[in-house]
Each structure stands twice: as structure tokens, then as C-alpha cells.
């Protein structure tokens, strides 16, 4: 009984160390075309400044359109 308790503890400790070694998981980012940005998107700063008014945290230009982004 003592040996199996040690074995279970060792396995649990090894599993916890493995999870810690894997690091943090990155949060998923959602993006959506901006509804308020008009025109061709060539300046990411302008795009990023419009997106908070739409409930997003930032934005970037992609394929000449402004896409707003936030963590899902």
C-alpha cells in the first residue's frame, strides 16, 4: 500500500511538472471587419484607434481592410 501511494504521488508530481513546463496557453484572438472604418486601410494606427468604439481592443490592416481584434 505504501509503495502504491508513493507511485501515485510520483506520477502526479511528474504530471504537474510536465504541465508547468509546457508554459502558458495563448488566448484565442477574434477578429471582425470594422463597420466604422471607411476607405482603404493603409495605416494600422488609424484602424486601431477606430476599433475601441466598436467594442474591440485594437485593430490592424489586412487585405486593405481594417479588421478589429479582441480576445475571445
C-alpha positions in Angstrom: 0.0 0.0 0.0 2.8 2.4 0.9 4.6 1.7 -2.4 1.5 2.4 -4.5 0.9 5.7 -2.6 4.5 6.7 -3.4 4.0 5.7 -7.0 0.8 7.7 -7.4 2.4 10.7 -5.8 5.4 10.5 -8.1 3.1 10.2 -11.2 1.0 13.2 -10.0 4.2 15.3 -9.4 5.6 14.3 -12.8 2.3 15.3 -14.5 2.2 18.7 -12.7 5.9 19.4 -13.7 5.0 18.5 -17.3 2.1 20.9 -17.4 4.3 23.6 -15.9 7.0 23.0 -18.5 4.5 23.4 -21.3 4.0 27.1 -20.4 1.0 29.3 -20.8 -1.5 28.8 -23.5 -2.2 31.8 -25.6 -5.7 33.2 -25.6 -7.6 33.0 -28.9 -7.9 36.2 -30.8 -11.1 37.1 -32.6 -11.2 39.5 -35.5 -14.0 41.2 -37.4 -14.1 43.7 -40.3 -14.6 47.2 -38.9 -18.0 48.7 -39.5 -16.9 52.3 -38.9 -13.6 52.5 -40.8 -14.1 53.8 -44.3 -11.7 53.6 -47.2 -8.6 51.7 -47.9 -6.7 50.6 -44.8 -3.0 51.6 -45.1 -2.4 52.9 -41.6 -2.8 50.4 -38.8 -2.7 53.2 -36.2 -5.9 54.7 -37.7 -7.5 51.4 -37.8 -6.6 50.5 -34.2 -7.9 53.9 -33.0 -11.4 53.3 -34.5 -11.9 49.7 -33.2 -12.3 50.5 -29.5 -15.5 52.4 -30.3 -16.8 49.1 -31.7 -16.1 47.2 -28.5 -12.7 45.8 -29.6 -9.2 46.2 -28.1 -7.3 47.0 -31.3 -7.1 46.6 -35.0 -4.9 46.0 -38.0 -4.9 46.3 -41.7 -5.4 43.1 -43.7 -6.0 43.0 -47.5 -6.5 46.8 -47.5 -9.4 46.5 -45.0 -9.5 47.4 -41.3 -10.0 44.4 -39.0 -10.8 44.9 -35.3 -9.4 42.4 -32.8 -10.2 41.3 -29.3 -9.5 38.3 -27.0 -12.4 35.8 -27.2 
